[in-house]
Amino acid sequence: MDESAIPVNRMVELPEETRQFLAGLSRDDVATLRTGLPIIRAIIGFATVTKWLAIASFGILGGVVMFGESVMKIVSWFRQ
């Protein structure tokens, strides 16, 4: 979209459905969208971090279990 164009000409490039949605917004709706978008971005970013923390936790847990089993096998070799 051409940012230097006046707003009426910029809206022409948008799909019809988007223009109808934007035309139906009140000033309060626009204010709500402006305050809500950063919150939604933060939630999405936090969800991504949380997903990778969960994956890493399961990986560490699996690694610790496998390491413990290996240590128990080696200790049993020396006890025989």
VENZIVEN-V576587 format. One record per pair of residues at least 4 apart in sequence whose C-alpha atoms are under 7 Angstrom apart, sorted by the first residue. I is the first residue (numbers start at 0). J is the second residue. D is the distance in whole Angstrom. If there is no record, write none. Layout:
# VENZIVEN-V576587
I,J,D
I,J,D
This chain:
# VENZIVEN-V576587
0,9,7
0,12,7
1,9,6
4,8,6
4,9,6
5,9,6
6,10,6
7,11,7
10,18,7
13,17,6
13,18,6
14,18,6
15,19,6
16,20,6
17,21,6
18,22,6
19,23,6
20,24,7
24,28,6
24,29,7
25,29,6
26,30,6
27,31,6
28,32,6
29,33,6
30,34,6
31,35,6
32,36,6
35,39,6
36,40,6
37,41,6
38,42,6
39,43,6
40,44,6
41,45,6
42,46,6
43,47,6
44,48,6
45,49,6
46,50,6
47,51,7
48,52,6
49,53,6
50,54,6
51,55,6
52,56,6
53,57,6
54,58,6
55,59,6
56,60,6
57,61,6
58,62,6
59,63,6
60,64,6
61,65,6
62,66,6
63,67,6
64,68,6
65,69,6
66,70,6
67,71,6
68,72,6
69,73,6
70,74,6
71,75,6
72,76,6
73,77,7
74,78,6
75,79,7
